[in-house]
Amino acid sequence: MLTKEADKKREQIMMFCMDDLVPQDHLLRIIDKAINWNFIYDLVEDKYSSDTGRPSMDPVMLIKIPFIQYLYGIKSMRQTMKEIEMNVAYRWFLGLEMMDKVPHFSTFGKNYTRRFKDTDLFKQIFSHILEQCYKFKLVDPSEVFVDATHVKARANSRKMQKRVAKEEALFYEAMLRKEIDEDRQEHNKKPLKDKDDTPPPPTGGGTPHLPTKKCSITDPESGWFRKGEHKHVFAYAVETACDKNGWILGYTVSPGNLHDSRTFKGLYDKIKHIGIKTLVADAGYKTPAIAKLLIDDGIRPLFPYRRPQTKEGFFKKYKYVYDEYYDCYICPNNQVLEYRTTNREGYREYKSCGAVCESCPYVRQCTESKDHVKVVTRHIWEPYMEICEDLRHTRGMKELYAQRKETIERLFGTAKENHGFRYTQMYGKARMEMKAGLTFACMNLKKLARMQQRYKLCEA
């Protein structure tokens, strides 16, 4: 039987309780029970005046607004406020009544600029939620997975200008220079002179040529990035660490044009004291400096196999055998490559005798140099790389490395698919750090809340 009563109850007046309108199994209700949100008052107390000015908006509600945005992947703060205005569960989570006016979309942005900018508030919020996960003994930091993902910046790829590229010092530069000088002295070589960064004058006159980089006009702190078949974009690199259970342990934000091996030290300094036994990372982190850093701290690095970058038809480097006792290399024709020098990059150079190699039957598979001299390099920290190779062949390490797709890569996929982490609508590195911190805090908190509900967890 056809019934036509769809419009009769639109203007009905009712008395109800806000708490009854939110289902008991709603995600926001579960999250609200998971932690005590009053910790935010202690974090922001020094950012408000105690006796002057008009009453402020509740700081807890102010922080919960971007939580809703990143939890549900809403693309902008303006759209978030529209959703809060219509959604009863959002109002309940923020402590708003049905007739209360929703804050203006610029409210959070103004408070960020005037109160929270240049502070570590959002890092403290992330850390507090992570501490709650530790209290329930859910985090196992013995095996940590590290990787980086790129978030597209709010910058037009056509609006750019070229600026002089300033070469940043590597975190291991001073230590490497010291060991290079020691290695050269052991081989009766003079210490290297300090490098002169002044560019040489051009031969034809005019201004000297300086290295340049592409810089965005709209967001100068982002970096020009391209990976694989993707188009060129300005982006930020978010380096993240997690455990085998998928709990996010730390993060850093840097321009998208910096290599993972350069930004690793910043993340490592944040997580190195949490009890790491094995650190799993992809081939981008497989460098002698990172291997030395981890092994010296008693951490086992697990890196993947990297194929030799040798031209087709030429001998691979493993065909040249290193003799540790005599400090030389033996080529496939059983000829000796003797030590010659140690360069500024920390590589020892071993060279063959051109007169001997000229008549060698394998010379076309060995070198293309006009004087028939083959050069093989070996880093002074190469023993650390050999330890990494031994660890890679240890039983169980192959299965452990395969867990990357179930841990760190899954986190990035979830963040981009469900929490709006493919791009940012804000300018600057500081706001990107806020977005990353709150997004990862949301992900940890959502997981903690669901585990509390499912397993009835109690604090350890």
Disulfide bonds with the S-S distance in Angstrom:
none
